[in-house]
Amino acid sequence: MAAPRLPKPALLFAGVLTESEDLAKSAMIEMNKTFGPVDTISEPIPFLLSSYYEEIGEKLFKLFFSFTNLIERNRITDIKLFTNKLETKLSLPDNTRKINIDPGYLTLSNVCLASCKEYYHRVYLDKGVHLENEYYYTGGKFVFFDWTYPDYRKPEYLNYFMMLREKYRLMLK
């Protein structure tokens, strides 16, 4: 019988989907106040793969950023609830959705995203939040699952997460 052991802390990141650079910056600033300094920021990546987010805007892009402070993995539930409130705050005064913020974490083994939507491949955590594994790492690369979002299969995303994994690996030393 294996004894329970706490896993190593994970690297927190967020993916922001919007058409406004100002809103993306505001999301980073607000998250910085709560989760510590932002230390990596991806280039804006055009988001053209789905009409699901058309309420947010027409010329959408995704931007990723990560933080210097590692997190205990069980904090992702409260982080997701925080980002949901932040989306609402950044959509004021007219309450029209203008931004989507997806927090997640990276480990040496995988990249996971928090979601408030249940589906067969998501594991329930707590407080209405589920966790979805987007990639696993093997043979020197990230590998997709059948359910991996189409945009997460883009080379720009994979390059960003490979860079994050190397950063994280060095942080653990």
C-alpha positions in Angstrom: 0.0 0.0 0.0 1.4 3.4 -1.0 1.3 6.1 1.6 -0.4 9.4 0.6 2.1 12.1 -0.4 1.4 15.7 -1.4 2.5 16.5 -4.9 5.0 19.2 -5.8 3.4 22.6 -6.2 2.4 23.5 -9.8 3.0 26.4 -12.1 -0.1 28.6 -12.4 -1.0 30.1 -15.7 -4.0 31.8 -17.3 -5.3 31.9 -20.8 -7.2 35.0 -21.7 -9.6 35.2 -24.6 -10.7 38.7 -25.7 -10.5 41.2 -28.5 -9.1 44.0 -26.2 -5.5 44.3 -25.2 -6.6 46.6 -22.4 -8.8 44.0 -20.9 -6.1 41.4 -21.2 -3.7 43.8 -19.3 -6.4 44.4 -16.7 -6.8 40.7 -16.1 -3.0 40.3 -15.6 -2.9 43.3 -13.2 -5.8 42.0 -11.1 -4.4 38.4 -11.0 -1.0 39.8 -10.1 -2.5 41.4 -7.0 -3.7 38.1 -5.8 -1.3 35.5 -7.2 2.0 37.4 -7.4 4.1 38.7 -10.2 3.5 37.7 -13.8 6.7 36.5 -15.4 5.9 35.1 -18.8 3.5 36.5 -21.4 2.8 34.9 -24.8 2.3 36.7 -28.0 -1.4 37.3 -28.8 -2.5 34.2 -30.8 -5.5 34.7 -33.1 -8.5 32.6 -32.1 -10.4 31.5 -35.2 -11.6 28.0 -34.3 -15.0 28.4 -32.8 -18.1 30.6 -32.8 -18.8 29.6 -29.2 -17.2 32.9 -27.9 -18.7 35.2 -30.5 -20.5 37.2 -27.8 -17.0 38.4 -26.6 -16.1 39.9 -29.9 -15.2 39.3 -33.6 -11.4 39.6 -33.7 -10.5 37.4 -30.7 -7.1 36.4 -29.6 -5.7 34.2 -26.8 -2.9 35.4 -24.6 -1.2 33.2 -21.9 0.7 34.4 -18.9 2.2 32.6 -15.9 3.3 33.6 -12.4 6.5 33.4 -10.4 4.8 31.8 -7.4 4.0 28.1 -7.5 0.7 27.0 -6.2 -0.6 24.0 -4.3 -2.7 22.2 -6.8 -5.9 22.1 -4.7 -6.0 26.0 -4.9 -7.1 25.8 -8.6 -10.7 25.6 -7.4 -10.6 29.0 -5.7 -8.5 30.4 -8.5 -11.2 29.4 -11.0 -13.9 31.0 -8.9 -11.7 34.2 -8.6 -11.3 34.4 -12.4 -15.1 33.9 -12.9 -15.7 36.9 -10.7 -12.9 38.8 -12.5 -14.6 38.2 -15.9 -17.8 39.7 -14.5 -16.0 42.7 -13.0 -14.2 43.3 -16.3 -17.5 43.1 -18.2 -19.0 46.0 -16.4 -20.8 48.5 -16.7 -23.1 46.8 -19.2 -22.5 43.2 -18.2 -21.8 42.1 -21.8 -19.2 39.4 -21.7 -15.9 40.8 -23.0 -13.3 38.4 -21.7 -12.8 34.7 -20.9 -10.2 33.8 -18.4 -9.2 30.1 -18.0 -6.7 29.3 -15.2 -4.7 26.2 -15.2 -1.6 24.7 -13.9 1.4 22.9 -15.4 3.5 20.1 -13.8 6.3 18.1 -15.3 3.7 15.5 -16.3 0.8 17.5 -17.6 -1.1 20.7 -18.4 -4.5 21.0 -16.7 -7.4 23.6 -17.0 -10.1 24.4 -14.5 -13.7 24.5 -15.8 -17.1 25.0 -14.3 -18.7 22.7 -16.9 -19.0 19.0 -16.2 -18.2 16.5 -18.9 -17.1 12.9 -19.0 -13.4 13.6 -19.2 -13.4 16.2 -16.4 -12.8 15.3 -12.7 -14.9 17.1 -10.1 -12.8 19.0 -7.5 -15.0 21.1 -5.3 -17.4 24.1 -5.3 -18.6 23.4 -8.8 -15.2 23.3 -10.4 -13.8 20.5 -12.5 -10.3 19.8 -13.8 -9.4 18.8 -17.3 -6.1 17.4 -18.4 -5.2 18.9 -21.8 -1.8 17.3 -22.4 0.5 14.8 -20.9 4.3 14.8 -21.3 6.2 11.9 -22.6 9.2 11.3 -24.9 10.2 15.0 -24.7 6.9 16.4 -25.9 3.3 17.1 -24.9 0.7 14.7 -26.2 -3.0 15.5 -26.9 -6.0 13.6 -25.6 -9.1 13.0 -27.8 -10.8 15.9 -25.9 -7.9 18.4 -26.1 -9.4 21.7 -27.4 -8.5 22.4 -31.1 -6.8 25.6 -30.2 -4.6 23.8 -27.7 -3.3 21.7 -30.6 -1.7 24.8 -32.2 2.1 25.0 -32.4 2.0 28.4 -30.7 0.3 26.9 -27.7 2.6 23.9 -27.5 5.7 26.1 -27.8 4.5 28.3 -25.0 3.8 25.3 -22.7 7.2 23.7 -23.6 8.9 26.9 -22.5 6.8 27.0 -19.3 7.7 23.4 -18.6 11.4 24.1 -18.9 11.0 27.2 -16.6 9.1 25.0 -14.1 11.7 22.3 -14.2 14.4 24.8 -13.4 12.3 26.2 -10.5 12.1 22.8 -8.9 15.8 22.4 -8.7 
